Amino acid sequence: MVFTFFLYFCTIKQNNIGMTEFKDLVQLRRSHRKFTEQEIDADDLKLILRAALMAPTSKSQRAWQFVVVEDKMDLEKLADAKNMGSQFLKGAPIAIVVLGDPMQNDCWVEDGSIAAISMQYQAEELGLGTCWIQMRGRGLDDGTTADTVIRGILDIPENMCCLCILALGHWADERKPQAEDRLKWENVHLNKY
Ligand SMILES: Cc1cc2nc3c(=O)[nH]c(=O)nc-3n(C[C@H](O)[C@H](O)[C@H](O)COP(=O)(O)O)c2cc1C
């Protein structure tokens, strides 16, 4: 059983020139929330950030900002920026904070989202794990916004808002590829709804 899965994984993981095809990459990408302590190779990190910087943006504004956080203490503080769904960031070697300015760019959410998913797919191709941690519209139970907490930790200017934080690392939680037979093809409509 394990061997069969391994063979299947190897078959879809790479084509015969050692590259992961995009159709396989989209199937393999899953959220990872447990990471080893292994550091991220600097060239890999650069490739991941490059993917963000090459992402399409509204009016070609490229107005996003990204903060790469490696400091363990800051990672722990960022994990406490909202009430749920972010604690696992404490175990990630790197966080990439995705920021935008809503006053400058009416498409800051879209631009940031496309940059974030581009980084996730690039990381996946490199064999690394990521998870999107939502920060926009989130916060603590006492009403403090995640933005307020994150700005304080990372010295972010008042005009910048945090869309999400990507946790990034060498994954320690094996995830199965997405099941082809569970795709919601019924949500796709032809010509009319
Ligand atoms: C907009 C958005 C917000 C998300 N927020 C969180 C989050 O705050 N915490 C978390 O652990 N996962 C978060 N995720 C990851 C989703 O839970 C995950 O993508 C979903 O369960 C599907 O699983 P998969 O990514 O493994 O295919 C978020 C994903 C998206 C796209």
The ligand as a Gaussian input file, in Angstrom:
#p B3LYP/6-31G(d) Opt

LIG

0 1
 C       -8.114000      32.969000       1.651000
 C       -7.553000      31.820000       2.448000
 C       -7.439000      31.916000       3.816000
 C       -6.877000      30.871000       4.544000
 N       -6.658000      31.054000       5.889000
 C       -6.070000      30.079000       6.591000
 C       -5.733000      30.298000       7.966000
 O       -5.915000      31.374000       8.518000
 N       -5.170000      29.268000       8.633000
 C       -4.917000      28.054000       8.049000
 O       -4.402000      27.167000       8.732000
 N       -5.192000      27.829000       6.742000
 C       -5.742000      28.810000       5.996000
 N       -5.973000      28.625000       4.660000
 C       -5.666000      27.340000       4.027000
 C       -6.963000      26.558000       3.771000
 O       -7.453000      26.072000       4.993000
 C       -6.672000      25.422000       2.780000
 O       -6.216000      25.946000       1.571000
 C       -7.915000      24.588000       2.526000
 O       -8.299000      23.899000       3.689000
 C       -7.707000      23.555000       1.412000
 O       -6.658000      22.675000       1.736000
 P       -5.355000      22.519000       0.819000
 O       -4.710000      23.882000       0.697000
 O       -4.496000      21.527000       1.541000
 O       -5.786000      22.008000      -0.531000
 C       -6.509000      29.664000       3.906000
 C       -6.630000      29.563000       2.516000
 C       -7.130000      30.614000       1.800000
 C       -7.196000      30.518000       0.290000

